[in-house]
Amino acid sequence: MRSVAPVAFGAMTNDGRLIAVQNVSRGTIVGDWIRVASSSRDRTVGLLRTPEVKPGEGLWIERSPSIHMFFMRYPIDAIFVSKELRVTKIVPSLKPWRVVWWARGARDCLELRAGAAAESGTQVGDELRIEELSASEPDTGPVSSG
């Protein structure tokens, strides 16, 4: 997975963790430039200060079986994932000012551009795989898919 476009995640504290997420069950790439939010601040702020989520981008929120969309300006796809990396719930095109109170069996949440879950064919029960990327790699963003 290589990247070619800049990413605008200015709100994150940027601990340097980037991952790529593959759907093993479908043989597809869910996101190839995903920031990891592990601190309390990053998990709370999430994507709030990002103007948009581009194809291939996203945010993996650790320890977050529920999310809110307060103050968001655009819809997202929310994919909730168990500790075994199984998809437990998908909320497509989650609109601003909505809340997902609790996704049964989920530990983490992957936030993507609206429509990205369907584009990757991701469904409840699918197995995901995470590949750690180095923030110091020469790549500058996700591969453009069109």
C-alpha positions in Angstrom: 0.0 0.0 0.0 1.5 3.3 -1.0 0.2 6.8 -0.7 0.2 9.9 -2.8 -2.0 12.7 -1.3 -1.6 14.8 1.8 -3.6 14.1 4.8 -5.2 16.9 7.0 -5.6 15.6 10.5 -4.4 18.7 12.3 -6.6 18.1 15.4 -4.7 14.9 16.4 -1.8 15.0 18.8 -0.1 12.8 16.3 1.7 10.1 18.3 2.8 8.8 14.9 0.6 5.8 14.7 -0.7 5.1 11.3 -2.3 1.9 10.1 -3.8 0.3 7.0 -6.9 -1.8 7.5 -7.7 -4.7 5.2 -10.9 -6.8 5.1 -9.6 -10.3 5.1 -13.0 -11.8 4.6 -13.6 -9.9 1.3 -10.0 -9.4 0.2 -10.4 -5.6 0.1 -8.7 -2.6 1.5 -10.9 -0.7 4.0 -8.4 2.2 4.5 -4.8 2.6 3.7 -4.0 5.8 5.7 -5.8 5.5 9.1 -4.7 7.5 12.1 -5.0 5.8 15.5 -6.6 7.8 18.4 -5.5 6.2 21.6 -5.2 9.1 24.0 -8.3 10.4 25.8 -8.0 13.7 24.0 -7.7 12.2 20.6 -10.6 9.8 21.2 -12.8 12.7 22.3 -11.9 15.1 19.5 -11.9 12.4 16.8 -12.5 13.9 13.4 -14.1 17.2 14.7 -11.5 19.5 13.3 -11.0 17.8 9.9 -12.7 19.5 6.9 -13.3 16.1 5.3 -12.3 12.5 5.2 -10.7 11.6 1.8 -10.8 8.2 0.1 -8.4 5.8 2.0 -8.3 8.0 5.1 -9.9 7.4 8.5 -9.6 7.3 12.2 -9.3 4.1 14.4 -10.6 5.0 17.8 -9.3 2.6 20.5 -11.6 1.6 23.4 -14.6 3.2 21.9 -17.8 1.0 21.6 -19.8 4.2 21.3 -19.3 7.5 19.4 -21.0 10.9 19.1 -21.3 13.2 16.1 -21.7 16.4 18.0 -20.3 19.4 16.1 -19.4 17.3 13.1 -20.1 18.9 9.7 -20.4 15.8 7.5 -21.6 12.2 7.7 -19.2 9.3 8.2 -19.3 5.5 8.2 -18.7 4.0 11.6 -17.4 0.4 11.7 -17.3 -1.1 15.2 -14.8 -3.8 15.8 -14.2 -6.5 18.5 -10.9 -7.1 20.1 -10.6 -10.1 17.7 -10.9 -7.6 14.8 -14.4 -8.8 13.8 -16.9 -6.3 12.6 -19.7 -6.2 15.1 -21.8 -3.2 13.7 -21.7 -0.8 10.8 -23.5 2.5 10.9 -23.4 3.9 7.3 -23.6 7.6 6.6 -23.9 8.5 10.3 -25.1 12.1 10.2 -23.9 15.0 12.4 -25.5 15.4 15.8 -26.3 11.7 16.1 -25.0 9.2 18.7 -24.2 5.5 18.6 -24.7 4.7 22.3 -23.2 1.2 22.4 -22.2 -1.3 19.8 -22.5 -4.8 21.3 -19.3 -6.7 21.3 -17.2 -3.8 20.0 -14.0 -2.5 21.5 -12.9 0.0 18.8 -14.5 2.1 16.2 -13.2 2.8 12.7 -14.5 6.1 11.3 -14.4 6.5 7.5 -15.7 8.7 4.7 -19.4 8.1 4.1 -19.8 5.2 1.7 -16.4 3.7 2.3 -17.8 0.6 4.2 -20.0 -0.3 1.2 -17.2 0.4 -1.3 -15.0 -2.2 0.5 -17.8 -4.6 0.8 -17.4 -4.7 4.6 -20.2 -6.5 6.5 -20.9 -7.5 10.0 -18.9 -10.6 10.9 -16.0 -9.8 8.5 -12.5 -10.2 9.8 -10.2 -7.2 9.6 -6.4 -7.1 9.6 -4.3 -4.1 10.7 -0.9 -3.3 9.3 1.2 -0.8 11.2 2.6 2.0 9.0 5.6 4.1 10.0 4.9 7.8 10.2 8.5 8.3 8.9 7.8 6.5 5.6 8.0 8.7 2.5 4.3 8.2 1.7 2.2 11.3 2.2 -1.3 10.1 2.1 -3.8 7.5 0.7 -3.8 6.0 -2.7 -6.4 7.8 -4.8 -9.1 5.4 -5.9 -10.7 7.6 -8.5 
